[in-house]
Amino acid sequence: MKLVIDLLGWAGAALLLAAFGCVSFQKIRADSSLYQWMNAVGSLFLVINTVYYHAYPSAFVNIVWITIAIVARARTRQRTAA
């Protein structure tokens, strides 16, 4: 189980860094669905990892990060639907 949790943590970190790098180098847009989903999934993986290791401040930050990604995605969807 520990190996799976560690792999999820590393995958989450990689997704967040990839999302940030892609936006920073203008490979994807910050308002794109891909960027928001990379942030949400990466943060979810990190929440699982940090809760397992009882790193609750980091888990809290990632829960907020997920919330931001979901709200941003919903707003983007509303703008494109209108």
N, C-alpha and C positions, 0 to 999 in steps of 0.2 A: 504494500500500500504506500509506503514512504516513497518508493521510486516513482509511482504514478503521480503523487502529490508534487514531488520535485520536478518532474517533467512538465506538469501543468504550470508550475511557477515559471519555469524557463520559457515555455511556449508563450505564456502571457506577457512576460517581459519582452520577448522577441516581437510579438505582435504590436505592443505599444511603441517600441522603438522603430519598427518598420513603418507604422502609421505616421509617426512624427517625422521620420526621414523622408517619406514620400511627400508629405505636405511641404516640408522645408525645401525640398528640391523640385517642387512643383510637378511631381509625377501624378498626384491626385489632388483634388480640391478639398479644402477643409469642410465644405458643406456637402460633400459626396456621401452617399450611403455607405460605400466601402470604408471610408475613413471612420465613420461613426460606428460601424459594426466591428471594425478592427479594434477600436477603443473599448467598446462594450465587452467583447469576447475576451480580449487581453486582460481587462480589469477583472472580469469574472474569474478567469483562471488564477489571477493573483489573489483574489479574495479567498478562494478555496485553499490556496497555499498558505496564506498568512493566518487564516483562522486555524488551520491544522497546527501551525507552529505557535499559536497564541500571540501573534503579532497584531493585536487589535487596532492600534493606531493606523497601521498600514492597511488593514482590512477596511477601516472606516474611510480612508482616503479613496480607496478603490471603489467602494460602494457609491460614494459621491461621484466619482469619475463615470461609473456606469450610468448613474442617473442623468448626468449631463449629456452623455452620448445618446441616451434614449430620447430625452426631451428635444435635443437638437435634431435628431433624426425625424421625430414626429413633426416638428415645425417645418423642416425642409419638405417633408411629404405634403403638408398642408399647402405650402406655397406653390408647389409644382402641380397640385390638384386644382388649384384655383385658376 
